[in-house]
Amino acid sequence: MDPLQQFKQAAAEAAVGVVESGMIVGLGTGSTATLAVEALGKRVRDGLQMVGIATSEHTAQQARELGIRISSLAEHAEIDLTIDGADEIQRGTLDLIKGRGGALLREKVVASSSRRLIIIADDSKLVDRLGAHFAVPVEVVQFEWQATERKLKKLGARTTLRTAPNGAPFVTDGGNFIVDCSFGAIEAPASLDQQLNGVVGVVEHGLFLNMTSQAIVAGSEGVKVLLPR
């Protein structure tokens, strides 16, 4: 296992150690979240009693194969904690960019229904300003998506319609497209959040602000637990 994968594994296992029997747990999507689901599967086999709320069809399938019971927010109005990854984590605030895995809408629904959101990552995901390395994924309705893209460009974004491996537009579990919007380093995330929310045709976007309870970040100096300030 390469060092980066080891860091992700260490962060995932540290987060999974917080889960207690009887909990409703939100299960994230992406390479690091996958490691957390695997670790939860091992704990379930060892007797942990828990119910998972998956943020994507891919995660739900993985969880079921590992013996984790999957339910829904229709049955459970509140989630005890969610474990998920992130593309970028802003130092201090622990605000996030998420959505490279294409599940940002469901991830935000689950995160917003959780008492605690624990973000797991290797320390390369820490940035001083969001947008430093990654674009902001924006989920848009398929209908006349080009009109929505034009509105996003007026906000200053350099836009790219996300495509699947076969070259066709990538379609989310919700049946929408994703336009990746590069703004560069974002000076005022809260303002951009409001602007994106006001664009007709936008379903959701990958700025997760004031949602993180703690970030468990692993690197060459070990595993650190960061709290928002």
C-alpha positions, 0 to 999 in steps of 0.5 A: 500500500502506497503512503497516500493510501495508508494515510487514507486508511488510517483516517478511515479507521480512526473515524470508524472507531467512533461508531457505537452500536445502535447508531444510524450512520451516513455512509459517504462516497469516494475513495476514502469513504470506501475505506471507511465502509470496508472498516465498518463492514469488519466491525459489523462482522465482529458484532457491531449493530448499526444501520447505514444511510448511503449517499450513492447507489455505489456505496449502498451496494458496497455496504450490502455486500459487506453485511451492513443494513441499509435504510433511508431517511424516510425511516430515520429522520436523523442520522447520528453521524456521517463519515465522508471524504472531501476534495478540499478542506479549508484550514480553520473553518473546515469548510469543504469542496465535495463532489468529485465522486458525483454524489454531492446532492445526496451527500449534502442531504445526508450531511444536513440530516446528521448530528455530526459530520466527520470528514476523513482525508489525507493531509494533502486535502488541506488548503488555505482557500477553497478552490485552490486545487479543485473546481466546484461541482455543480449539479444541474438539471438536464433540461437546457443545461447550456442555459444554466451553464451560461449563468454559471459563467456569468458568476466567473466560472470556467466551466466543464461539463463532466463526462463518463468514460464513454464520452457521454455526459455523466449522469448522477444518481438523481438523473442530473448533469454535473458542470465543474466550475473553476473559480480559482481560490475562493475569497468569499465562499459564503457569497458564492454559496448564495449566488450558486443557490440563486441560479435557476437550473442548479440542483445543488453544488459542492460547497459544504459550509459550516457543516463539518463537526470534525476532520480526521486527517492523516499524514506523515506525522500521524492522525490528527483530529481537527475541529472548526474554529 
